[in-house]
Amino acid sequence: MTDEGHAQKEDYQWQIKEQWRRPELTGGVMLTIYIYFKDHRRRDLDNAMKILLDSMSHMVYKDDSQIQSLCIHKRIDEHNPRVDIDVQECPEPDGLGPYSGFKKRTGSVARA
């Protein structure tokens, strides 16, 4: 990881520590992520996700392998670029197809 990547991961971790007030989740997790960029420059969402998801490990969930569903939205906000994350617990897969529903809204983390 580059020095810039390490700095970004550390920044994410500080933001998460400030905002996540629940115990670490141990079961399946569903994440809905909104990334608000400052401008329309071309960016790859997958590059941004690896650092963000790793940053949440051992704070929001034990390990990013717990993520059962991930939905990412790319947005523009010139005045307030940020990352908003909705976290939900989800039932463990039963091998019978898609999840029928999610247990409850667990919390949110927003990066200013």
Stockholm file with secondary structure:
# STOCKHOLM 1.0

chainA/1-112         MTDEGHAQKEDYQWQIKEQWRRPELTGGVMLTIYIYFKDHRRRDLDNAMKILLDSMSHMVYKDDSQIQSLCIHKRIDEHNPRVDIDVQECPEPDGLGPYSGFKKRTGSVARA
#=GR chainA/1-112 SS CCHHHHHHHHHHHHHHHHHCCSCCBCSEEEEEEEEEESSCCCCCHHHHHHHHHHHHBTTTBSCGGGEEEEEEEEEECSSCCEEEEEEEEECCCCSSSSCCCCSEEEEEEEEC
#=GC SS_cons         CCHHHHHHHHHHHHHHHHHCCSCCBCSEEEEEEEEEESSCCCCCHHHHHHHHHHHHBTTTBSCGGGEEEEEEEEEECSSCCEEEEEEEEECCCCSSSSCCCCSEEEEEEEEC
//
